[in-house]
Amino acid sequence: MATADPTSLVGCCGLYCNACGIRQEKIKIAVNNLRDIIAHYGFDKMMPELAKWEPSLKHYNEFDQVMNGLVKLFGDCPGCLQGGGDPSCKVRECVKKKGFRTCAECDMAATCEPLTPYRKGYKGLTPALQNIKQSGIGRYAREMQKKVGKGYSYLEESK
């Protein structure tokens, strides 16, 4: 997950990819941990019997397919600028169209409609964009790299 140039992991929106739970493979790890526990106890082999006690377990095969889908979709993200994330990201399209590197360069960032879901989901987005604008993308990326190195994840913001 490490990279020589931390600025390459600053997305167009200003989020730092290595702080993303998906990039950190949190979903993949959780699915694999759950599968390990299920297999350890042999539950995967006795679902028909267990379904007699808990009827929802008759849907285990569909659940297993959902877990496969989660790992396939969210298991290995290279980062937004390296082809990860939403392929039709409106923020990325807008930034590229305007010739910017990040939204921090845009005077409309504070009210930008495509950024709205990110502002709602990541309370630190507006300060991050201000930090990039004031201190530069390199300094911001290095600061975020240090935080991530100490275990930081954007998932902490939603707790």
C-alpha positions, 0 to 999 in steps of 0.5 A: 500500500505504500508509495514513493510519492504520497501526493499520488494518493491525494484524490481529486476531491482532496481525500487521501486514498491510504486513509480510506477503509476500502484502500486499507482493505478493511472489507476484504479483511473483515470478509476473510476473518468471517470466513475463517471463523465460519470454516474453523467451526465447520459452520459452512459444512452444516448450514442445512442443519443450522438452518433448522435452528435459524431459518435465515441460514438457509440463505447462506449460499447467497450470503457467500456470493454477496461476500464474494461480490464485496471482495471483488468490488472493494478488495483491492483499490489502487487509489483514485488516480490509479484507476480505483474508486468510482469509474464515473466519479463526477468530482474527477470528471470536473477536476480534469475538465477544469484542468485542476489537480484537486478541488482545492484549486476551485473557487466553487469547492465550498458549494460544489454539488458533486462534492456534497456526498463527500462533505457529508461522509467525511467531516474533514474534507473541507479542512483538507481542501483548505489545507491543500490550498494553503500549504500545498498538496505535498505537505498535506500528503505527507501529513496524511501519510504520517497519520495513516502510519499511526493507524488513522482511517476515515472510518474513525470519522463515522464513529 
